[in-house]
Amino acid sequence: MLLPLLFARALAAPAGAVPAEVPPAETSPAAAAPAEEPPATGEARLPELVNRAPAVYPAGPLAEGRGATVPLLLTIDAEGRVVEARVIEAVGEGFDEAAATAARQFQFLPARTADGAAAPAQVQYNFVFTPTAVPVPRVKGVVTEAGVRSPLAGIEVQAVGPEGRRALAVTDDAGAFTFVDLAPGEWVVAATGAAFQPLTERITVTDDGVVELGLFLVRDARKDALEADFEVLVVAERAGSEVSERKLSAEEIKFLPGSGGDVVKAVQNLPGVARAPLGIGQLIIRGAAPEDSRAYLDGSPIPLVFHFAGLTTVVNNDLVEEVAYMPGNASVRYGRLLAGLVDIRTKATMPERSSGYVSVDVYQSTLFVEQIVSPRSFLSLSGRRSYIDAVLNPLLARSDLTVQAPRYYDAQLRYFHKTDAGTVYDTLFFLSDDRFRFVGGNGNGEEERVFASFGDRFQRLRFRRLAKLGGGWEEETTVGIGPERREFSFGEQSEAYEQRFNVSVREELGVGLSPERALGGRMGVDLLSGEDRIYFEEARLDEVEKAESFLFAPALYGELTWRTGPVTWIPGLRADALLYGTGYAGVGWDPRISARWTVGDNTVIKGASGKYSNLPGLRQVAPESDGTETLVFPWSWQNSLGIEQQLTGRLAADVTAFYNRLGDLIVGREDRLRFFTGPPPAGPFDTGAYANAGVGMVCGVESLLKYTGATGVGLLSMTFSHSQRQDRPDEEVELFAYDQPVVINALWSQKLARNWRLGGRVRYSSGNPYTPVVNSALDMTSREFVPIYGARSSDRLPAFTSVDVRVDKLYVFRKWQLETYLDVQNITFAQNPEVIGWTYDYRELDPVTSTPPLPVFGLKGSW
């Protein structure tokens, strides 16, 4: 309830005008008696002005010596801030705008009700422009956040001077504040904000000068709530087509133990993702192989998402606005997959300021610079390189060791421009190069020997255009072009590579729902084309497989979003085609539907069902590589049903059950040299021709319990699943190589005083199945033991357990800040068998176990 209007007349203080005498009837609030909060008197009290911001006097009237009076209606909130300044009767010539702008910076002691409670009020204020009476600003300043130099709006700045006199100002959007008519003498200026440590400065005010201040506030980890202004990790597609939507803020991701601050690695803690052996960074989603899921950058496919060993994402985190993780039932926008996907989405907004940083840890160094080049354009450059090889190689040259020496680097160059109409033009060039070698020396100082090597690299030029067409319609155009190559060599015995020159194009039109519009949707074209080449040479088998062909894979898709009361329906259809120059042609039709039913304010029931088709590879269909030209698209039919429940204001739960059927899976030729991403293949091998003979089933339940407190965040992620395959109709049904029935991740991260932070993670997962060796025989020709296998996937590795700990400390300086962290994984030194192995005669198990505790220390200097 607003208090009655107060009709008052006051003299404004226009900035920049010629100083003149102030009429004696008008007294500046800053120079008046102290503006203390009076005690409750049992009567209502109107607002009291405690700081007047000066106005910018219109140049023309000032030169002619003309004044004016602008009547304003000020709406003042219960904290004494002016939330609206409306001109009652326009004067013109720039006076109205100047008066309203200055009045919005006024600060009042709030109005009080009869019982002393603060209350909003409206006040009529006559803003008087008098060129012969212009109070002069005495203190000007800007408040910014220390370390990152971002201007801070809404910060209260109070000045206390001689005889306890007070003045109060609030910073504007640029972080600026002004005090006028301060009496000469010593003043104490204090700046306070809800999420910052208070700052006090002593100044001396004189009659013949202006004191200029730059105040740097340090963010207080204890006061700063965890809720960030934007979301970086979402589980769902933006338009709401997917079944699940789970969110982690940027603050939560940055400090999650075990993730190294990497936004995509944080996905591995969520439900539906199985643990990859040795933590190598694979995305094993809902009981499927890593190659059955996909990675995208802004909807454009990329060949991989992590560098070797899963240490970091191939794209710098500071380019990323959000990471969409969809474990299943993705919208028709996505195809050519059997399981889930990750879509890395870059920022589509201008940064607040130019910035940069340099970071160093035990694995890698990173440089990132983002420079604003115009009000609507910015340029960014980032690069990263590991240096494990640079440290190890000089040591290896003097030893007999044979070790793994990985090396990777990536770089990104981006130019972003947004027009006045809101159209975004975004050009990004990025590359990634990984090499993994077994190297060693001979102890005599000679050059290193390379026994085996594996490489994975790609380059991509991505252009993106986002435009608003009116009526709620939006257009998105994305083009990606560049080569990619994966290669392997084993001394002089074997060599293999797969490479493609990729061209991808996506053109999409869409319109979302709104309070007035109950029908929306999207439609688009998703084109993949290029040239494929494969080469596989294995000396011991005296055979070479090679093929090359152009690839043309167009797709059309469309879906409707239809809201009927509390239920939103999303039916859609996607059609994929594939043409190879070898003569192969195929097509797949994928109908899909999903729905979300909102029950009250805290509950959402969700469900989906749909078909997903994958594409056969060139090696599987080319006659030159003994391929089968009659293959059809492998497919999976995905079904899910779940519930999202907000249990309390800080505790939320999400439970989803899923059941997927897989058919026409391509099997055969398992004895060939091939790239694989999982456990080493074990016999007996399927040596038959490629065929669509495989079927499979995956089912399970995923749950996520999330607590977001004022200074801490906790996650409990649990997945219970079962994954099985049958390669040929006459074979037994067996567990899939990636089957992990139970996966549990429990994480906690807590802010402490003085910018410290402590976090921990506990992990548990079932071991992968493997095929046991029941006996062995000595081959007299090769003089090697040959294993005799039992039933396929009939045994399982022991369960995996691990405890990880992370400690962070932030040091804030005026113009830069230093972040430090120590992340220790497997602090309990658990000896977890990760990959199955045997002794030379296959008599005993000799598995590869998890790494010992490795303290990872990192530094990051930002400006």
LUMROFI-805656 format. One record per residue (C-alpha): residue in one letter; x, y, z. Coordinates in steps of 0.05 Angstrom, whole numbers, padded with zeros to 5 digits, always signed. Layout:
N
AXYZ
...
end
This chain:
863
M+00000+00000+00000
L+00029+00068-00020
L+00030+00124+00030
P-00006+00190+00012
L+00028+00235-00038
L+00076+00287-00012
F+00075+00352-00052
A+00144+00383-00043
R+00188+00433-00078
A+00263+00422-00082
L+00321+00451-00120
A+00359+00405-00167
A+00434+00407-00176
P+00451+00405-00251
A+00520+00378-00265
G+00569+00414-00309
A+00537+00483-00305
V+00569+00547-00280
P+00571+00549-00204
A+00523+00600-00174
E+00496+00620-00107
V+00444+00573-00077
P+00382+00608-00051
P+00382+00608+00024
A+00314+00575+00027
E+00341+00513-00005
T+00389+00468+00035
S+00426+00410+00006
P+00409+00345+00041
A+00481+00324+00041
A+00502+00386+00080
A+00443+00384+00127
A+00439+00352+00195
P+00452+00277+00199
A+00398+00236+00165
E+00389+00185+00219
E+00330+00137+00222
P+00283+00170+00274
P+00251+00126+00326
A+00179+00102+00317
T+00130+00156+00341
G+00065+00121+00327
E+00053+00164+00266
A+00065+00150+00192
R+00126+00184+00162
L+00139+00204+00090
P+00205+00189+00054
E+00264+00235+00068
L+00314+00253+00013
V+00385+00237+00035
N+00423+00242-00031
R+00408+00282-00093
A+00441+00261-00159
P+00459+00319-00204
A+00424+00327-00271
V+00457+00340-00338
Y+00433+00411-00355
P+00410+00415-00428
A+00464+00452-00467
G+00419+00500-00506
P+00378+00528-00448
L+00441+00532-00405
A+00476+00575-00457
E+00415+00621-00460
G+00409+00624-00384
R+00339+00593-00384
G+00313+00549-00328
A+00253+00504-00320
T+00213+00465-00269
V+00196+00392-00284
P+00141+00361-00240
L+00157+00287-00227
L+00119+00231-00193
L+00170+00188-00157
T+00154+00117-00136
I+00199+00097-00078
D+00206+00026-00053
A+00212+00002+00020
E+00288+00009+00016
G+00286+00082-00005
R+00304+00071-00078
V+00268+00106-00135
V+00239+00052-00178
E+00201+00099-00225
A+00207+00173-00242
R+00148+00195-00286
V+00141+00265-00316
I+00073+00293-00296
E+00074+00352-00345
A+00125+00354-00401
V+00169+00416-00408
G+00211+00395-00468
E+00280+00418-00494
G+00314+00360-00458
F+00293+00381-00387
D+00244+00322-00379
E+00294+00268-00395
A+00349+00300-00353
A+00304+00307-00292
A+00277+00236-00296
T+00347+00206-00305
A+00375+00244-00245
A+00314+00229-00201
R+00322+00154-00212
Q+00389+00160-00176
F+00360+00195-00114
Q+00364+00159-00048
F+00312+00167+00008
L+00302+00144+00078
P+00241+00100+00067
A+00171+00119+00087
R+00146+00089+00153
T+00078+00065+00175
A+00050+00082+00243
D+00082+00021+00274
G+00150+00039+00245
A+00152-00011+00188
A+00185+00011+00122
A+00135+00020+00065
P+00133+00041-00008
A+00108+00111-00025
Q+00096+00160-00081
V+00123+00231-00077
Q+00112+00290-00124
Y+00179+00325-00134
N+00189+00390-00172
F+00257+00386-00205
V+00281+00458-00213
F+00334+00477-00264
T+00365+00544-00245
P+00428+00564-00283
T+00445+00614-00228
A+00443+00562-00173
V+00482+00501-00190
P+00511+00458-00134
V+00577+00427-00156
P+00593+00352-00151
R+00644+00341-00096
V+00655+00265-00103
K+00650+00222-00164
G+00665+00148-00166
V+00657+00080-00199
V+00647+00014-00163
T+00673-00049-00197
E+00684-00121-00177
A+00756-00134-00157
G+00793-00182-00201
V+00744-00182-00259
R+00733-00107-00264
S+00658-00113-00279
P+00617-00051-00260
L+00569-00064-00202
A+00500-00034-00204
G+00455-00025-00143
I+00512-00018-00094
E+00498+00028-00035
V+00552+00081-00023
Q+00547+00121+00041
A+00589+00182+00060
V+00596+00203+00133
G+00629+00271+00146
P+00639+00325+00197
E+00590+00326+00255
G+00562+00259+00233
R+00532+00286+00169
R+00511+00232+00120
A+00497+00224+00046
L+00474+00162+00009
A+00480+00142-00064
V+00466+00080-00105
T+00508+00061-00165
D+00477+00061-00235
D+00485+00008-00290
A+00556+00033-00303
G+00574+00027-00229
A+00578+00103-00223
F+00556+00147-00164
T+00560+00222-00147
F+00556+00264-00084
V+00541+00339-00087
D+00546+00395-00036
L+00588+00357+00013
A+00616+00403+00067
P+00692+00411+00067
G+00729+00365+00114
E+00745+00291+00126
W+00693+00242+00100
V+00689+00166+00104
V+00660+00133+00042
A+00634+00061+00051
A+00608+00015-00005
T+00567-00046+00012
G+00533-00101-00029
A+00495-00164-00009
A+00547-00211-00041
F+00610-00170-00027
Q+00656-00152+00030
P+00646-00080+00053
L+00698-00028+00032
T+00716+00037+00067
E+00757+00096+00040
R+00777+00161+00075
I+00776+00224+00032
T+00784+00300+00042
V+00732+00345+00010
T+00751+00417-00007
D+00714+00476-00038
D+00757+00478-00101
G+00760+00406-00127
V+00725+00341-00142
V+00748+00276-00110
E+00747+00218-00158
L+00744+00147-00129
G+00753+00078-00157
L+00724+00027-00109
F+00739-00047-00119
L+00693-00095-00081
V+00714-00166-00066
R+00661-00219-00073
D+00647-00255-00008
A+00642-00330-00016
R+00600-00336+00047
K+00549-00284+00024
D+00547-00301-00050
A+00492-00351-00061
L+00505-00409-00109
E+00450-00392-00158
A+00484-00364-00219
D+00456-00314-00268
F+00458-00365-00325
E+00457-00440-00334
V+00516-00476-00366
L+00493-00548-00362
V+00423-00568-00381
V+00393-00636-00394
A+00344-00622-00450
E+00339-00582-00514
R+00323-00508-00512
A+00255-00513-00542
G+00233-00563-00490
S+00227-00622-00537
E+00263-00670-00492
V+00236-00709-00433
S+00284-00688-00379
E+00309-00620-00357
R+00361-00620-00301
K+00405-00560-00288
L+00472-00545-00256
S+00496-00473-00250
A+00563-00449-00274
E+00586-00441-00202
E+00569-00513-00186
I+00604-00541-00248
K+00667-00500-00237
F+00681-00531-00169
L+00654-00602-00176
P+00707-00651-00151
G+00737-00694-00205
S+00714-00650-00263
G+00773-00602-00263
G+00723-00545-00275
D+00706-00574-00344
V+00633-00562-00362
V+00627-00625-00406
K+00663-00671-00357
A+00610-00652-00307
V+00561-00693-00350
Q+00596-00756-00327
N+00567-00746-00258
L+00495-00746-00282
P+00447-00804-00287
G+00450-00848-00348
V+00525-00843-00358
A+00567-00905-00341
R+00638-00898-00316
A+00691-00904-00369
P+00751-00949-00355
L+00812-00912-00329
G+00771-00847-00332
I+00788-00838-00405
G+00729-00790-00417
Q+00683-00832-00460
L+00608-00818-00457
I+00576-00887-00446
I+00503-00868-00445
R+00446-00916-00426
G+00483-00981-00438
A+00507-00964-00508
A+00577-00960-00538
P+00609-00891-00542
E+00605-00892-00618
D+00529-00899-00614
S+00523-00830-00582
R+00541-00763-00615
A+00576-00698-00599
Y+00555-00631-00629
L+00578-00559-00628
D+00519-00513-00639
G+00481-00570-00673
S+00540-00584-00720
P+00572-00654-00711
I+00643-00659-00684
P+00682-00725-00682
L+00701-00724-00609
V+00686-00684-00546
F+00746-00699-00501
H+00821-00701-00509
F+00859-00764-00492
A+00847-00792-00422
G+00786-00747-00416
L+00825-00692-00383
T+00789-00635-00417
T+00739-00616-00471
V+00765-00600-00540
V+00732-00531-00537
N+00750-00478-00486
N+00699-00472-00430
D+00695-00397-00434
L+00665-00401-00504
V+00608-00444-00477
E+00540-00417-00457
E+00509-00484-00441
V+00519-00559-00451
A+00458-00598-00469
Y+00461-00671-00447
M+00406-00716-00471
P+00412-00789-00448
G+00353-00810-00492
N+00290-00789-00529
A+00323-00728-00561
S+00281-00685-00609
V+00278-00695-00684
R+00332-00642-00690
Y+00382-00697-00676
G+00394-00762-00712
R+00446-00812-00737
L+00452-00842-00667
L+00426-00900-00625
A+00435-00872-00554
G+00446-00802-00525
L+00483-00739-00544
V+00520-00678-00519
D+00510-00611-00554
I+00561-00557-00535
R+00529-00489-00547
T+00571-00427-00552
K+00552-00359-00524
A+00505-00319-00568
T+00510-00254-00528
M+00560-00197-00521
P+00608-00201-00461
E+00602-00147-00409
R+00676-00128-00417
S+00742-00149-00448
S+00777-00202-00407
G+00827-00258-00407
Y+00865-00308-00366
V+00925-00355-00364
S+00918-00422-00329
V+00970-00476-00313
D+00963-00544-00281
V+01003-00609-00281
Y+00975-00630-00349
Q+00967-00568-00392
S+00970-00492-00401
T+00914-00449-00428
L+00909-00379-00455
F+00842-00343-00467
V+00831-00271-00490
E+00764-00239-00506
Q+00765-00169-00534
I+00706-00123-00548
V+00720-00089-00615
S+00655-00050-00621
P+00590-00042-00582
R+00562-00102-00620
S+00624-00144-00637
F+00678-00182-00602
L+00738-00225-00619
S+00764-00283-00577
L+00826-00325-00582
S+00842-00386-00540
G+00893-00442-00541
R+00914-00501-00498
R+00971-00551-00499
S+00990-00609-00456
Y+01064-00617-00438
I+01069-00688-00410
D+01109-00708-00470
A+01156-00648-00463
V+01172-00669-00392
L+01178-00744-00404
N+01215-00748-00470
P+01282-00721-00446
L+01280-00770-00388
L+01261-00829-00433
A+01320-00817-00478
R+01366-00839-00422
S+01327-00900-00399
D+01301-00967-00422
L+01230-00950-00405
T+01171-00959-00451
V+01115-00912-00430
Q+01054-00876-00455
A+01068-00803-00472
P+01004-00768-00494
R+01004-00699-00526
Y+00945-00656-00545
Y+00929-00585-00563
D+00870-00544-00587
A+00857-00473-00610
Q+00796-00430-00624
L+00790-00363-00661
R+00721-00330-00659
Y+00689-00267-00687
F+00619-00249-00663
H+00574-00193-00687
K+00503-00175-00669
T+00464-00125-00710
D+00416-00072-00685
A+00359-00116-00707
G+00385-00173-00663
T+00413-00218-00718
V+00475-00256-00697
Y+00533-00271-00744
D+00583-00318-00711
T+00646-00346-00743
L+00689-00396-00706
F+00751-00433-00728
F+00774-00489-00682
L+00821-00548-00684
S+00842-00606-00640
D+00902-00652-00646
D+00916-00712-00602
R+00974-00761-00606
F+00986-00820-00561
R+01051-00859-00567
F+01089-00916-00535
V+01159-00889-00535
G+01224-00908-00502
G+01300-00901-00505
N+01356-00952-00507
G+01396-00923-00450
N+01453-00898-00495
G+01426-00829-00507
E+01401-00846-00576
E+01336-00818-00604
E+01271-00845-00576
R+01238-00905-00608
V+01164-00904-00626
F+01134-00973-00617
A+01062-00954-00629
S+01022-00890-00639
F+00951-00867-00643
G+00927-00799-00669
D+00860-00763-00671
R+00855-00694-00702
F+00806-00648-00736
Q+00796-00577-00759
R+00731-00541-00768
L+00707-00474-00793
R+00637-00461-00766
F+00592-00404-00788
R+00526-00391-00753
R+00470-00341-00764
L+00412-00330-00716
A+00355-00284-00737
K+00287-00264-00709
L+00236-00262-00766
G+00177-00232-00728
G+00114-00264-00700
G+00157-00305-00653
W+00192-00342-00711
E+00267-00353-00709
E+00316-00377-00762
E+00381-00413-00748
T+00434-00428-00802
T+00496-00468-00784
V+00551-00489-00832
G+00612-00530-00813
I+00670-00550-00858
G+00737-00583-00847
P+00777-00649-00846
E+00782-00701-00791
R+00829-00761-00786
R+00840-00820-00738
E+00903-00862-00748
F+00940-00919-00716
S+01008-00952-00728
F+01044-01010-00693
G+01116-01007-00713
E+01123-01034-00783
Q+01070-01088-00773
S+01005-01050-00778
E+00978-00983-00802
A+00907-00957-00805
Y+00869-00892-00815
E+00798-00866-00824
Q+00790-00796-00851
R+00735-00751-00877
F+00729-00682-00905
N+00665-00658-00873
V+00613-00609-00896
S+00551-00601-00851
V+00493-00553-00861
R+00433-00541-00816
E+00376-00494-00834
E+00320-00489-00784
L+00257-00448-00773
G+00221-00449-00706
V+00169-00415-00664
G+00161-00427-00589
L+00102-00427-00543
S+00079-00364-00507
P+00022-00345-00460
E-00017-00324-00523
R+00006-00380-00569
A-00011-00453-00553
L+00019-00481-00618
G+00092-00479-00638
G+00143-00522-00672
R+00204-00527-00715
M+00225-00554-00783
G+00293-00561-00814
V+00344-00591-00861
D+00405-00627-00832
L+00456-00643-00886
L+00521-00682-00878
S+00567-00692-00937
G+00640-00701-00954
E+00692-00752-00976
D+00709-00814-00936
R+00774-00854-00939
I+00794-00916-00901
Y+00859-00956-00899
F+00875-01018-00857
E+00940-01056-00866
E+00960-01114-00821
A+01027-01144-00840
R+01018-01210-00803
L+00955-01225-00842
D+00985-01200-00908
E+00922-01162-00926
V+00902-01090-00940
E+00833-01060-00936
K+00822-00992-00969
A+00764-00953-00998
E+00745-00882-01014
S+00679-00851-01033
F+00638-00788-01029
L+00584-00785-00975
F+00517-00751-00981
A+00470-00756-00921
P+00411-00708-00922
A+00357-00706-00869
L+00290-00671-00863
Y+00254-00662-00796
G+00195-00627-00766
E+00156-00627-00701
L+00097-00591-00669
T+00093-00565-00598
W+00020-00565-00575
R-00003-00543-00507
T-00071-00568-00483
G-00083-00544-00412
P-00028-00571-00366
V-00002-00620-00419
T+00047-00603-00475
W+00050-00652-00533
I+00109-00655-00581
P+00100-00703-00641
G+00153-00703-00695
L+00183-00741-00754
R+00254-00745-00781
A+00276-00776-00847
D+00349-00794-00859
A+00381-00817-00924
L+00451-00840-00942
L+00487-00845-01009
Y+00558-00871-01020
G+00595-00868-01086
T+00603-00943-01082
G+00530-00951-01101
Y+00501-00957-01032
A+00436-00922-01015
G+00393-00926-00953
V+00338-00889-00917
G+00309-00887-00847
W+00243-00860-00820
D+00241-00839-00747
P+00173-00820-00716
R+00177-00792-00645
I+00131-00763-00593
S+00140-00735-00523
A+00095-00701-00471
R+00101-00662-00406
W+00044-00656-00357
T+00050-00602-00304
V+00014-00621-00240
G+00010-00563-00192
D+00070-00518-00179
N+00121-00571-00160
T+00109-00633-00202
V+00120-00652-00275
I+00105-00720-00305
K+00140-00734-00371
G+00142-00788-00423
A+00168-00802-00493
S+00174-00855-00546
G+00210-00854-00613
K+00255-00887-00664
Y+00328-00869-00677
S+00370-00892-00736
N+00445-00895-00745
L+00485-00896-00810
P+00530-00954-00832
G+00603-00936-00846
L+00640-00938-00912
R+00680-00999-00890
Q+00616-01037-00876
V+00585-01025-00945
A+00643-01017-00993
P+00658-01078-01037
E+00733-01062-01035
S+00733-01076-00960
D+00689-01139-00963
G+00629-01096-00943
T+00556-01115-00951
E+00519-01068-00998
T+00450-01090-00975
L+00457-01065-00903
V+00400-01024-00874
F+00404-00972-00819
P+00412-00999-00748
W+00358-00971-00702
S+00336-00964-00630
W+00265-00951-00605
Q+00272-00910-00542
N+00218-00904-00488
S+00220-00865-00423
L+00173-00844-00367
G+00192-00800-00309
I+00173-00749-00256
E+00206-00684-00233
Q+00189-00662-00162
Q+00209-00600-00124
L+00211-00628-00053
T+00229-00564-00017
G+00255-00496-00038
R+00326-00524-00041
L+00316-00598-00054
A+00293-00627-00121
A+00286-00699-00146
D+00282-00727-00216
V+00267-00801-00231
T+00263-00831-00302
A+00252-00902-00324
F+00273-00923-00394
Y+00266-00983-00440
N+00302-00985-00507
R+00298-01039-00561
L+00354-01043-00613
G+00350-01078-00680
D+00387-01088-00746
L+00453-01079-00709
I+00513-01090-00755
V+00557-01149-00734
G+00614-01189-00764
R+00687-01182-00784
E+00709-01178-00711
D+00778-01208-00728
R+00797-01149-00771
L+00843-01093-00749
R+00796-01038-00726
F+00789-00977-00682
F+00752-00991-00618
T+00736-00946-00559
G+00720-00997-00506
P+00752-01056-00471
P+00801-01096-00515
P+00761-01145-00557
A+00764-01217-00533
G+00748-01280-00571
P+00716-01320-00596
F+00708-01271-00654
D+00650-01266-00704
T+00688-01272-00771
G+00626-01274-00815
A+00606-01221-00866
Y+00576-01156-00843
A+00502-01165-00831
N+00442-01132-00796
A+00436-01192-00750
G+00444-01161-00682
V+00389-01143-00632
G+00392-01114-00562
M+00355-01087-00502
V+00371-01035-00450
C+00327-01018-00390
G+00336-00982-00325
V+00319-00926-00277
E+00356-00861-00269
S+00349-00815-00209
L+00379-00748-00188
L+00372-00715-00121
K+00399-00644-00118
Y+00407-00597-00060
T+00424-00524-00072
G+00439-00486-00008
A+00463-00415+00005
T+00536-00437+00009
G+00536-00510-00013
V+00510-00557-00066
G+00500-00632-00064
L+00483-00683-00117
L+00464-00756-00111
S+00461-00790-00179
M+00440-00863-00186
T+00431-00907-00247
F+00406-00978-00245
S+00406-01012-00314
H+00413-01076-00354
S+00442-01079-00424
Q+00444-01142-00467
R+00459-01162-00539
Q+00448-01221-00586
D+00496-01217-00646
R+00466-01273-00689
P+00399-01308-00685
D+00432-01375-00669
E+00475-01346-00613
E+00460-01337-00539
V+00436-01272-00509
E+00495-01241-00471
L+00512-01181-00429
F+00537-01121-00469
A+00610-01103-00459
Y+00590-01036-00427
D+00537-01063-00380
Q+00543-01032-00311
P+00481-01050-00269
V+00495-00999-00214
V+00528-00930-00220
I+00525-00882-00161
N+00558-00813-00155
A+00551-00771-00091
L+00581-00701-00092
W+00585-00643-00045
S+00617-00574-00052
Q+00618-00524+00005
K+00638-00451+00007
L+00680-00430+00067
A+00704-00364+00095
R+00759-00322+00062
N+00744-00349-00008
W+00761-00422+00009
R+00720-00479-00018
L+00721-00554-00002
G+00688-00610-00041
G+00685-00686-00044
R+00659-00741-00089
V+00645-00815-00074
R+00636-00862-00133
Y+00612-00933-00140
S+00600-00972-00204
S+00594-01045-00223
G+00651-01075-00262
N+00645-01088-00336
P+00630-01159-00360
Y+00685-01199-00395
T+00695-01266-00428
P+00735-01313-00382
V+00792-01357-00405
V+00779-01428-00381
N+00844-01459-00408
S+00902-01447-00455
A+00945-01486-00503
L+01016-01475-00528
D+01022-01462-00603
M+01088-01496-00622
T+01093-01456-00686
S+01090-01387-00655
R+01112-01412-00586
E+01056-01371-00555
F+00999-01392-00510
V+00931-01390-00543
P+00870-01377-00498
I+00809-01422-00495
Y+00749-01379-00478
G+00688-01395-00438
A+00618-01366-00449
R+00620-01295-00475
S+00610-01240-00422
S+00597-01292-00369
D+00642-01260-00316
R+00648-01190-00288
L+00704-01147-00261
P+00700-01127-00187
A+00662-01063-00170
F+00696-00996-00174
T+00699-00949-00114
S+00734-00883-00106
V+00736-00821-00062
D+00759-00754-00091
V+00773-00688-00055
R+00780-00618-00082
V+00803-00553-00047
D+00798-00484-00079
K+00824-00416-00057
L+00812-00349-00091
Y+00859-00289-00083
V+00828-00223-00106
F+00869-00163-00125
R+00845-00096-00152
K+00852-00110-00226
W+00861-00186-00229
Q+00849-00248-00189
L+00885-00314-00177
E+00848-00380-00171
T+00884-00440-00142
Y+00859-00511-00132
L+00882-00580-00111
D+00843-00639-00137
V+00861-00708-00112
Q+00826-00768-00143
N+00824-00837-00111
I+00850-00810-00046
T+00838-00878-00013
F+00886-00912-00062
A+00833-00963-00082
Q+00863-01017-00128
N+00805-01022-00177
P+00813-01071-00235
E+00795-01030-00297
V+00813-01072-00358
I+00818-01147-00359
G+00885-01180-00372
W+00922-01246-00361
T+00991-01271-00350
Y+01030-01295-00411
D+01004-01367-00404
Y+00932-01346-00387
R+00935-01383-00321
E+00921-01322-00277
L+00885-01256-00282
D+00931-01195-00289
P+00883-01136-00299
V+00901-01063-00308
T+00884-01027-00244
S+00865-00955-00231
T+00918-00902-00222
P+00945-00885-00153
P+00925-00819-00120
L+00948-00762-00165
P+00947-00692-00136
V+00929-00643-00190
F+00949-00571-00173
G+00927-00514-00216
L+00933-00438-00221
K+00891-00389-00261
G+00904-00315-00266
S+00846-00273-00294
W+00840-00201-00313
end
